[in-house]
Amino acid sequence: MEGLVVNLVNVYAPTLGPERLSLRRMPTNKSPGMDGLTVEFYRVFWDVLGPDLVTVWAKSLQGGVLPLSCRRAVLALLPKKGDLRDLRNWRPISLLSTDYKIVAKAISLRLGSP
């Protein structure tokens, strides 16, 4: 695992440019994670928050541990068709924090994935 972290730090050194690009490519009107901060919020306040977030992400990658906000999710159940008293007629989704989604998208773009 340690080698993976070192390689990830070498491949992905967080900077403002890729994160801003990943933020622009993210869909809007999506449910936020535990902190309630949306893509729209980060777009409006990126000039204020971006430098600090990039610093946190860089230190997290160097230390091998993501911030707590990036390691938590809200689980929600969405109804399917059928009798909603039957648990099989619900599907779970995990609502991740937007800051995590930004860095994950930036890494994906850096690695060449859409």
C-alpha positions, 0 to 999 in steps of 0.5 A: 500500500505504501508503494501505491501512495508514493506512486500516486503522489508522483503521478498526481501532485495537486494543483489548482488547474486540474482541480478547477477543470475537474470542478467545471466538468462535474454535474450540478444539481447532485446531492452533497455529502455530509457537509452539505457543500455542493458543486455549485458552492465550490464553483462560486467559492473556488478562488477562496477555498481552492488553494487551501483544499489543494494544500490539504490534498497534497499533505493527505497524499504525502501522509497516506491518509485522506481527510475525514470528510473524504472517508465518510459517506451518507447512505440513502435508500432510493425506492424501486418499483414494487412493495416498499415494505420489502427491503429488496425494493430499495437500492442504497446509494452513497453520498460522498463529499464534493471535495472528495469528488473534486480530487477523485475527478482530477486524478481520473483526468490526470490518468486519462479517464473521462 
